[in-house]
Amino acid sequence: SETKYSLFSAIIANIWYGVPFFAIMLLAALQSIPLELYEAAEIDGAGYFSKLFKITIPYIKPTIINTILIRTLWIMNYPQIIYGMTGGGPANSSNILAVHMINKITKAMNFGEGAAIGVIIIAILFTYILIYLTLTRGKDLTF
């Protein structure tokens, strides 16, 4: 019922909802790293942080990039947590575009505006994907 806490509580719920997906993806990526890399690094005298920043993080970087991208798309396209918790309220304090679109279609019965908001969401996500993939593209993404 407090406007200053409504969006924060929805964000915490969304983070809690997404933790298992991140955990499974990162665990799968970590299990795919060959142990020989760590053994060779130990023979060369590498420490913990050196192995972390020179082997582990570069090896799982593509998984991290794809997981963040997918999770961002899911949050934008599946507003069920925010809609279920607050419905965009109180006083529109937790209203995001997807919830606004749902409210336009279901409560105001304004299908044209709802469809227009959907097209805007698609344009925003497409722009986000292009910018995100351009910024995260690098020579060290593939092995």
Disulfide bonds with the S-S distance in Angstrom:
none
